[in-house]
Amino acid sequence: MNLSHWPSRALLRCFPLLLLLLTVRAVGAQEVLRAPAYPLVTHNPNFSLWSMGDTLNARPTSHWTEAEQPLLGLVEVDGVVYRFLGDEPTLFKTVLPASDERWATAMYTETDPGAEWASLSFDDSSWKRGAAPFGDDKYEAQTAWTSADLWYRRTFDLESTDHEELTLKLRHDDDVTVYLNGTEVYDVSGWQYSYDYLPLPASALAGLQETGNVLAIHIRNTAGGQWLDAGLVERVREAAQDGIVQADQTGVSMTANQTAYTFDCGGVRLEATFTSPLLLEDLEVYARPVTYLDVRVTPRDGQEHQVKIYLGASGKFAVNTAGEALEARAYEKNGLYILRVGTTEQPVLQQKGDDVRIDWGYFYVAAAKGEVVQSVSETSTSWQGFLHDGMLKTRNYTGNNVMLSTVADLDTISSETSRTFLLGYDEVASVDYFGTPLKPWFARKTPAFERLLANAFAEHADILARVKKFDDQLYADALAAGGSKYADLCVLAYRQAVAAHTLVESPDGELLFLSKENNSNGSINTVDVTYPSAPLFLIYNPDLLKGMLNGIFYYSESGRWEKPFPAHDLGTYPVATGQTYGEDMPVEEAGNMILLTAAIADREGKADYARQHWETLTTWAGYLLESGFDPANQLSTDDFSGHLARNANLSVKAILALAAYGKLADMLGEEQTGTEYREKARAMAGKWMELARDGDHYTLAFERPGTWSQKYNLVWDDLLGLDVFPDEVAETEIAYYLKQQNDYGLPLDSRETYTKSDWILWTATLASDREDFTALVEPVWAFANATPDRVPLSDWHDTVDARHIGFKARSVVGGYFLQLLQWKMRQEEEK
């Protein structure tokens, strides 16, 4: 690929000062990216906290699933209390339980019941009765629903009709229309993977009666999974935070491992910095599930000020659903004051699925002994005690609503003063791996979590220095590789991509780096999620990519998976006991596994890892040789518009995977096999060009003129030096793509206006000059900056209106690093 238009790597190496000046100048001139959501605590799928808005103190902090896990930060300055972190949590009282609290039955039919079916007087006695949730997931749904439509009626009584803030609690997949006592209250196309809380209109509340109310729902499946669960709740208002002033947020900045906020609070400036040190070159630090919250206050006026800091952390960090009983206590150990909370039941590894949170193990808040006082109490009383007398009393507590409270009395300050708080989570057991519970990685060397906290506190200054060095280098490299907006996207993606995994050790001592397929189906170790995320890990620690492949190889080589292509997944997170996805992706996953194994060999300069699994790789290559070139009608990772036969981009993957297998054979000394597979791949590439050519571009599927798609799988031809497709294929496609873009990106293909941003970043890497690369990348930056959907970065959005279609907090955004990977590889080649 011709890179003559790109900046000279030699120039950048020879003039580091010039690079630094260019970096500073670029940062100063560019528009600042407004993140869709800001990462605060990011360690694994269970311990993942976000601020989903522009300001840290405008709404409660939330888990990536959008379930509230509130942190509350207050600072008292000269007697005036300011809120800088979080907001009053949203509390609900159950009126009609959904299935996350208690199974409940409803009447249902899959046959159109005709008019008036939602009315109070309709006779549903001939319908079937079933327990919610309804869906097509045989492991999670209580009642199977696999048809196109479902009509649902649930009759209930009320103790009182006085419900001013009655709210619909609804999770649905796909389109729903909801009625209460015959009045339509909600109608939407699309799906909601987590529970949404929707206030009911006054017209519906007016029709409530003490007996015989009916909640009626029609849901239609349009594509993909199916799900329906509903209930009614009522908003509970806590005592208002009288006397609290919302602090004026003056700035927010984000690096790969930190998010920092600044506020004006009366006479002081307050900085709150969250650091989750995901330093991938040091697995002991990376796998330590402890985030630092550093709060620093500095006088703004040169005067002395009386300052106290309050940090409250909700017990919701340790529950999956409301109502789970909690036990909390405060104690002292290893020079720290420690607060701990967990469920009384401790159902270890019993909760699995997508829209779930951990309800076993323990959440911790810690700070240095002598610098704070702590207590545990009911949510509604903790911060009020701070307001009244500025102090807390240490005690244990058992109940449903628990707040862990810490107060740091700084007394009189005249210069910069800070306190460090530690937020940690001990999962006790992280994964069920084919029947064996696996402990968190850190427990191999430090089984006591209190010791882990003490180690983290002692290493605080060193860790922050290492984080700064890493983050500065990541940004500078990404800036040189792709420009300022590309660098912004890498920063935005880093913590999200890493924290969608958990690190454990297998019973055989192998490293396992297992992803959760967040917000798409909750699978564990999904191969076609590993594939797009791989570039980040190929850059910073290829051993972690091995950890993403090890479980899939084991599944086949143990005899548990007997098909001639890889499994799609290992189960439903955190239970890795075998594939639970309903359909295979034969060409997709075989191509993925071979290409990623070849990428590891290329990065390491040796094929030792491939040698360990050569028989399995040979079986998969044989399958692709037979079935990969002209794929049958089957699922692929881009199946959003349905199955597709003769998928041209999938064919590219198979062709390049066969060439990659040939490269591996060469590296292992099997030259004849290597030559054979490379020649076959090149012959297939020639035939591919004939079948896919459509004038000025190549088609979505063979011999389907008038269609097109992103051929992002072509990136491996250059990255691995395979030399299979002529340069004109990528050049032709890039020229065509530049004509197909919308305001917020290049559509995935000609069928819809939505896209996958990870694939755009792969596709952009095919560009032969910086101008074309930038033209493809900048609309993705614009999407992240403008989307109205304030959730962790989505990789599936509409290119016309910047709305996210689905998906959030997924690891696949690690694919944004592909250009940086290519840049680094070329630098290494030039040394």
N, C-alpha and C positions, 0 to 999 in steps of 0.2 A: 504494500500500500504506500502511495506517495505521500510523504509527510514534509515535503520541501517548504510548504507555506507555514509550518508551525515554528515557534521560537526555537532557536538553537539551544540544545541542552548544554553544549560546551560553553556558550555565552553565559548561561545561568550559573554554571559551576565556577567560571572564571571571575564573575563579578557579583559576589554575594551581596555587597553593599548596594549595588544597583537594584538587585532583586528586592532587598529590604525596603528601599525607597519607593520602588514601584508598588510594593505591597501596601505600605502605609498610605501612599497617594490614592491607590485604588479603593482602599477601605474608607478613606475620608470622603471620596467623591460619590460612592455608590449609594443607592437607596438601601435602607436597612430592611432586611427581611422581617416581616411579621409572621411568626410561626403560627400554624393552625392551632397548635397546643404546645405548651412548654414542658419538657421533662424535668421532674424534680428528683424523684427517687426511682432509679432504673437499674434493676439487678436481674430479674427473671420474670417469667409471665405472672407469677403470683405477687411479686413485690415490685410494683410498677405504678408510680404516682405521678399525676400530671396536673398542671394548671391550664384549664381549657378556656382561656380568654386572654385579653390584652393585659389585664392587671392582676397581680397576685392576690389582691384583697377584694375582688369583685364577686367571687362565688366560691363555694366549697371546693377543696381539692378532691380529685377523683382518681380511682383506679382506671387503667386504660379502657376497661369495659364501660366506663361512664358511671359506674356505681360510686357513690360518694364515700370517700375515706378521708374525713376532714382533719386537717391540721389547722390550728388557730394560733396566730401570733399577735401579741399585743405588746406595746411598749408604753410605759408610763413616764412622761417627761414633765417634771415640775408640777405633778398632780393631775395632769391631763393625760387620758389614756387614748392611744391611737391603735387602730388595727392595721397591720401591714400584711398579714398572711391569712388567707381563707375568709370565710364569711359564716354567718349563722347557718348551721347545717339544716338541710331539709329533712324533716321527720314526718312519717306517715303512720296513721293508725289503720289497721286492716278493718275493712267493712265486709268485703267478700273476698276470701283468700284466693290467690293464684296458686299454681302448683308448687312454686318454690317454698311455700309455707305449709301447705296441706293439700293432699289430693282431694279433688272435688269433681263430682260428675256433672255432666250436662247432656241434654238431648241433642242428637245430631242426625243429619241425613246427608248423603252425597248425591241425592236426586233433587232436581229443582222443585221446591215445594209450591211454586206459584206465588201469586200476590198475597199480601197481608200476612206473610209468614212471620214477620217481626212484631206483630201486634200483640197486645195483652190477651186478646180473645182467641188467638189461633190455637187449635188443638194439635199438639205435637205428640200425642200418646202413641202414634204409630211409628215414631222415629226410634232410632236405637239410642241406648244410653252408654256413655263412655267416660272414662276419667281423663282429665287433662294432665299433661299437654298432649295435643294431637299432632302427629307428624309422621315423617318417613324414616326417622332415625330409630332403628329397631332396638337400640341400646338405651335411649333416653326417653322416647315417647311412650306414654302409657296406653294410648289408643292409636292404632295405625291409621294414617290417612295418606293415601297415595294417588287418589283420583284428582281430577282437575279442580273440583269445587267442594266446599264443605259449608253447610249451614248449621249453626250452633245456637241453642237456646238454653239459658240457665235461669231458673226461677229461684227467687230468694225473698226473705222477709227482713224487715228492719225494726229495730227497737224504737227508733224515732225517725221522722222524716226531716228533721232539722240538720241538714248537711250542707252548709254553705260552701265548703271547699272540697266536695266530693270529686275524686280524680280517677280516671280510667287508667289502670295499670295493664299494659299490653305489650306482648311480644308476638311478632307475626312474620310470616314468610309464605305468600307474598302479599297481594293486594287485598285490603280489607275495607268493609263498611260495617260500622258498629251502630247499634240502636239501643236505647234505654227506654223501656215502656213504649215502644213504637216510634220514638223520636230519634232521628239520625243525629249522632253526636260526633262521628269521625268517619272520614273517607279518605283513603290515601292509596296511591300506587307505589309499589316497592316493598321493602322489607325492613325490619328492625330486629337485629340480632340480640340486643339487650332489652330489658324492660324499659318502655317509655311511659312517662307519667303525664297524662293529658287531662287538664282541668275540664270538667263538664260544663256545658252552657246552662244559663239560668233556665232556659226553656225546658231542659231535661230535668233539672232539679225540681221544677214546679210540678212535675208529674209523678213524683215519688209517692209511694203509699206504704203503709206498714206491712201489708201482706201481698204476696203475689206479684212482686216486681219481676221483670224479665230483661236480662241482658242478652241481646241477640246479635250474632255476628255472621256475616258472609265473607268467606275468604276464598281467593282463587290463586292457584299455583300457576305461575307464568314461566318459570325456569328454575333449575337447581333444586335446592332443598325445600321442605315443607314443614311448617310449624305454626301452631296456634296455642296461646295460653293467655288468659285474661283474668282480671279481678278488679275490685274497687277498693280504693283507700281514701283516707281523708287527711288533709294536711294538718299537722299539729304545730301550733305556734308556741315556741319557747318564750320565756320572758324576754322582752326586747332588750337589746344591748344598750340600755340607757347610759348616756354619758360617754359612749365610745365615739371617737372621731375617726373617720376613714382616712388613713395616711395618704398623702399625695405622692403617687408613684411618679418618679422623675426619669426612670430609665429601666431597661431590661436588656441584657446581653447574654449571648449563648455561645459556648465553645463546645467541642466534642464531648467533654465530660463535666461541664459546669453550666448552670444557669444562675445568673446574678441579677438581683433587683436593687434599685435605690429608691429611697423615699425621703421626703421632708416631713419631719414630725416635730412641729414647734421649733424649738431652738436647736435641734440636732438633726443630723443626716444619718439615716439608718441604711445599712447595706445587708441584704440577706442573700447568701450564696449557698446553693445546693451543689455538692460535689459527689457524684457517683463514680469512683475511680475505676473505670473499665479499661485497665491497662493490659491489653491482651498478650503482651510479651511476658508478663509475670502472672501466671495463673493463680498463684496464691493470693495476690492482691485482687486480681479481677474477680475471683470467685468468693471473695469475702462480702457477704450481703450487708454492708454497712455504708450508709450515706452520711456525709458530714453536712450539717447545717451550721454555717458560721454567720453569726449576727454581730455586726460591728456598728457602733454608734460614735459619732464625732460631732462636737459642737460646731454649729454653723456661724456663730456670732462671736466666737472668742470668749464666751462667758462660761461659768460653771453651771451645771445642770444636774438635778436629781433624776436618776434613771433606773427603772426596773424593767425587766423583760419577762414576758410570760409566753410559754409554749405549751399548747394543749394538743394532744393526739388522741383521736377517737379509737375506741375498741373495735370499730368497724374494720380496721386493718386485719383483724383475725377472724372474721366471720364471712360466710358466703351469703347468707340471707339474714334479714332482720329477725329478731326473736331468739337467736341462738344464745344460750346462757354463757356468760363470760366470767372468768376469775382473773383478778388483777392484784398485783402486790408491788410494794416499794421496798427496796432493800439496798444494802451497801456491799460492794465486793471489789477487790482489786483496785482500790482507790477511786472507784466510781460510785455515784448514786445511780441506781438502776430502777426503772419501771418496766414491768412485764405484764402482758395480757395474752390470754388464749382461751379457747372454748373449754368448758368443763367436760364435754364429751370426748374431744380429741379423736375424731374419726379419721385416722391417718390413711391417706391415699384412697379414701372412699369417694371423694367428690371428683368427678371427671366431666369434661365437656368444654364448650366454648365460652359461653357467658357465665362463668363461675369464678369464684374467688376462693382462696385457701381458707379452710376452717379447722386446720390442725397446725400444730407448732405454735410459736410464740413471737409476738411483736415486742420490740424493746425500744425504750428511749433512755439514753444515758448521758451523763455530764460529769464533770470533775467534782469530786468530793470537796466540800468547803466553798464551792462557788454557787450552789443552788440549793433550794429546798424543793421537795416533791410530794405529791400525793396522788391517790386514785380515788375517784368519786363518781357520782352520777353526772352525766353530761351536762345537765342543766345547772349544776351548782359550782363547778370548778372555777370558771373564769369570774363568776360573781364574787367568790371569796377573794380572789386577787384584787378585784376592784374595791372591795370594802376595806381590806386591811393590808393588801399587798403581800400577804404571806399565805402559806398553805400548811396543812397538817398532814403528816404521813400516816396512811392507814391502808389496810387492804379492803377490797370491795368485791362483791359478787352480785351480778345482775345483768340485764340486757343492754343497758346504755352506760358505757364506762368511758371516762376521760382520764388520760394520763397527763398530769399537770406538773410543770416545772417552772419555777420562778428564779431568776437571777437578779439579785439586788446589787446593782453597780454602785449604789450610793452616789456620791458627788463625782462627776467626771469633768475634766477640763481639757482632755485630749482624747485621741482615739482609744476606745476600749472595746473588747470583743469577748464573746463567749462562744464555745463550740458545743453543739448538741449532736449526739449520735443517734441515728435511726437504723434499726436492724431487724432482720427476721430470720429466725431459726426454724426451718421447715421440718426438722427432725428426720424426715424421710422425704426425698424429692421425687422419686420415680419408682414405679413397680416395673421392673425389667424382667419380663418372662417369669414372673412369680417371685422374684427376689426384690425386696425393698432396698433401694440404694440411698445411702445418706448423702447429704450435700458434700461437695468436693472438699470444703474446708475441714470437715470432720475427720478426714484421714489423718491430719496432723494436730488439730486443735479441737477436740471433741466438746469442750466446755464453751458455750457461747459467751459467757461472761469474760473468759480469757481472750476470746476473739475481739470483743469490744475494747478490752484494755490494750491489746496490741494495736488496734486501729487508732485509739486515742494517742498512744505513745508515738506512733508514726505519722501523726497528723501533718506536721510541718513538712516532713520529707515527701509524703504522698502528694501534698498540694504542689510542691515544687516539681515533682515528676509529672503531674497532670498538666501543669503549665507548659513544660517543655514539650510533652507529647502533643498537646492541643495546638500550640504554636506551629510545630512542625507539620502536623496534618493540614492545617489551613494553608501554610506556605506552599506545601507540595500540591495541594488541590488547586490553588491559585495559579501556579505555574503550569499545571497540567491542563486546566480548562477555563480559567478566568474566574472573576469574583463571584458571579452568580452560581457557577458550578461549585465553587468552594463552599458557598452558603448551603447548598443542597447536601453536600457531604457532611457538613457539621450537623445539619438538621437530622440526617439519617443515622448518624453513628450510634448514639445510645439506643435508639429504637431498635435498630437491627440486632445489636448485641444482646439487649435485654429480653428479646423474644426467645431466648434459649436458657437452658439450665445445664450446668456442668456437673457430671458425676463420673464415677469409675465403675466399670462393669465388674461382675464377679471374677472375670479372667484378668482383671487389671488393665483393660483397655480404657482409653479416654472416650467418653461419650458426651457429645455436645448436642443436646437434643432440643429441637425447636418445637414451639407450639404454633400451630397454624391459627394465629389470633384472628378472630372476627371473620372466619370463613367456614370452618367446621370444627376447629379444636383438635385436629389430628396432631399426633406427636411424630416428629422426625419425617415429615412429608418430603419426598424426594424433589418434587417440583416446586417446593419452597426453598429447599437447600440450594437448588441450581441458581436461581437469580441472585441469592444473597451471597454467593461464594466469593465474588471479587474482593469484598472487604477483608475476608479472612485469609484469602490468598496473599494479601499484602502484609497483614499484621501478625498472622500466626497460622501457617498451613496445617499445623497439628490439629487445630480446631476444625478445619474442614475434614480432616480424617475422622475426627470425632463425630461429624455429621454423617459420614458414610459407614462407619464401623458397624452400627446397628443393623443397617440394611444388608451389608455383606453377611453378618452373622445370621440373620433371618433366613437367607438362602442356604448358607453353608451348613447350618445346623439341621437342615431337612424340614424345618417348619414351613418354609415357603418352597413349593416344588415346581413353580412355573418357570419357563425359560427366559423370563424377563424379571426385573426387580419389582418388589412390592411398591405400592404408592406410599405407604406409611407403616408405622409400627403399632398403631392403636389410637386411642383417644387420650390426650394429655390429662393426667400424668401416668396413665396406665399403658405401658408398652409391651403388650402381650400378643400382638399380631394385628394385621391390617383390619381396620374397621370401615374404611371407605367402601362404598357400595359398588364401585366399578374400577377396573384396572385401567392403566394408561401404558400399554406395552411399549410402544415406540418411544414415547416421551421419556419414561423413566430409564429405559435401557440406554438411550442416548445420553441422558443426563449423567448417569453413573460413570459411563466410560469417559466422557469428556472431562468430568471433574477429576477422575483418577489421573488422566493424562495431564491436567493442569497442575496437580500436585507434583507429578514427576518433573514437569518442566520447571516449576519453581525450585525444586530441590536439586535438580540436575542429575537425578538418578531415579530408577523405577522400582526401588525396593518395595514400596507400598503396593504397587501393581503386582509384583511377583507374589506377594502373600495371597493374592486373590485371583491369580491368573486363570485358573480353571473356570471360576465363575464369570470373569470378564469374557473369556472365550465363548462361553455359552451365550451370553448376552450379545456378543458381536455376531455370532452365528444367527441369532434371531433377527437382528437388524439386516444382515445380509439377505435373508429370505423375505422379510416383511417390511423393511424400513423405507425403501426407496419410494414406493407408491402406497402410502399408508391407507389401510382400510378405514371404514367409518368407525372412529373410536374417539375416546376422550383425549384431549390434550390440555395443556395448561391455559390455553386461550379459548376455552369452550363456552364463553359467556353467551354467545349467540347460538349455542347448540353444537351438536356433533358435526364433524366435517370430514368427509372422505377426501383423499388425494390432497391433503394439506401441504402446500408447497414449502412453508417454513418448517414444518415438522420433518419433511423430507430432507431439507438442508441439515437439520440436526442429525438425522440418521447417517447421512453421507459423511459429514465431518466426524461423527463418532467412529465410523469405520476407519477413516484416515487416522484418527487419534489412536485407535487400537493398533494400527500399523506402526505408528510412531513408538508406542510402548513396546511392541515386538522388537523393533530395531534396538531400543535401549536395553532390552533383555538379551540381545545377541541372536534373536530369531529373525535374521535378515530376509529369509525367503518369505516368511509369513508377512513381515513388514512390507516388502515389495508388493506382494499379492494384494493386500488390503488397500494400499495407497493407489495402486493402479485401478482397482475396482471402484474406489471412491471417485477418482478422476473421470472414469468412464461414465459413472452415474451423473456427475456434475454436468457433463456435456449433454446427456439426455435430458437432465433437469431443465437446462436452458431452453431446449427445444419445446418441451411440454409447457413451460411456464411463461414463455415470452409473450408479451402482449403489447407490441409496439414500443412505447417509451418506458415500459416498466415490466415487472413480472407479476403473475397473478396470485390471488389468494389460494386457489386450488388449481391443479393441472387442468388445462383445456377448459377454463371458465373465463373467457374474455370479459373485460369490463369490470373485473374485480382486482383488488390489490391488498397487500398486507405488509406489515413491518417484517423484514427478514433479519431480525436481530440475531438469530443463531449463526449468521455468517461471521460474527466477531471472532470465533475460534480459529478460523482459517488463518488470520493474521497473528493472533495471540500465540498460537501453538506452532506457527511456521509450517502449516500443512501444505500450502500451495495447491489447493484443489480447485477453487473457482477463480476464473480470471478477474482481474481488478475491475473490469467493465461492469460486472454484475452489481457490486456495491456502488460504483459511481452512477450507474443508471438509476438504481433505487433511490439514492440520496437526492439526486436531481428531481425525481418525481415526488418524493416526500415533501420537499420544500414547497411544492405547489398545493399540497393537500392539508396544510396546517390550519388550525383554527387559533383563536386567541390564546387558548390555554393548552395547546399541545397538538401533537400529531395523533389522530385516531389510530386505534389498534389495527383496524382494517376497514374495508369499504362498507361493511354492514351496518355500523353504528358510529355515533360521534364520540363515544366514550373511548378511553385509552387506559393503558397501564404505564405509569410513569417509569417504572424500573426498565421496561422494555424500550421506552423512548431513549433513556440514557445509554442503553446498549446500542441501539440503532445509531445514535449520534456518534458513537465511537467509530462507526464505519466511515465517517466523513474524512476526506483527505486534506482538509484545511480548517483552520480555526474558525473562519467566518461561518461556514456551514454548520460546524459543531455548535457554535454559539446560537445560531438561528434555531436549532432544534431544542437546545437546553433552556433558553430564556423563557419560553412559554410555560415550562414546568415550574420554574421559579415563580412566574406570575400566578400560576394556580395556587401554589403554597401560600403566596402572599395575599391572595384575594379571596380564597374560598370562604364562604360564609359558614361552613360546617366546622365548628371549633372542636375537633377531635384529634388525637394523635395522627400523624401524617398518613393519609390514605394513598394507596398505590393504584386505585381504580376510580377515575373521575371523568366527568364530562368535559370535553374540550371546548364547549360553547359557553357554558354558564359557570364553570368552575365548581359545580356541586360534586360532592363525593357520591359515587354510585353505591359503593359498599367498601368494606375492608378498612381497617385502621390498625395502627400499632404493629404491623406485620414486619417480619425480618427481611422480606424481599427487597426493601429499600437499601440493603447492603449492596445491591446491584448498581446503585449510583456510583460506586467506586470503580467501575470498570475502566473508565478513562484514566483514572489515577493509576490503576494496575498496569495498563498499557504503557503509560508514561514512565513508570518506575522500571518496567522491564526493558524499555529502550535505553534508559539511563544506564542500567546495569550492563547492557550489551556494549555500550560505548566505553566502559571503563577498561 
